[in-house]
Amino acid sequence: MNASKVNEWLGLGANVAVLIGIVFLVFELRSNTESNRIALTTQFSSNWVAINSDVATNRDLASVLQKAIAGAELDEVESVQLDFFIQQRAAQAAMMRRLYQEGFATREDVHRAYQSLRRYAGFETFRDAYLRGQSERNQRMIFEDDGVDSWLDAVDSGEAVD
């Protein structure tokens, strides 16, 4: 065998090794992506548990929410509690929007994130708090019947969304 043939075989062997390495890398990336997806889902679920446990375990906050639903006047401290209650849910919704844009969340996940915000939007005290503290985009997503779907459709069609 001459040196040229040995070189060709070595080159072929190196190319095969590179291809095997690329295939291995693809499998590793897929596995890592799935692990990240599971971690994000777990974090999202943990966030909801923490947010909802505030109401379940904090009688004062539950009372503030009940007063707001009933349309009773809130004092300054209660107004701050309500604003932060809303901001927690809005932050969770914002996270779901980002995850949707990155392909890690579903349309249903985004809808669920806006569900409580939209449910409370029917009460005047909550509406006033939303108007004080939420961006125009969030207000549309909360108050308009098709607000969430309009945003999702815009993302799906490749439009630039804020």
C-alpha angles and dihedrals in degrees: 000000000000128000092255092059092047089051092051092050092047090049091050091048091050092050092050089049090051091050091049089050092051092049090050090049091052091053091048092050091050091050092048092048091052091048090052091048091052092047092050092048091049091049092048091051092047090051091054092048090052094046094048094043088062089067095037095052103029111075092185093056091045088052091051090052092048091050091049091050090049091050093241118153115265124216120229095270092048090049090054090049091050092048092052092045088056093043091054091055093042091051090051089050090049090052090052091051090053092047090050091052089052092048097249098109134050130231087254091056091055091046090051091050090056095040098092093039090053093044092056092044089084091070119082097223091053092045090054091049091048091051090051098047112023131082120246090255092053090048090055091048091050102040105032117079092225096031097112093042091048091055092045091048090050091053092046092052092051097250118152108256128187 
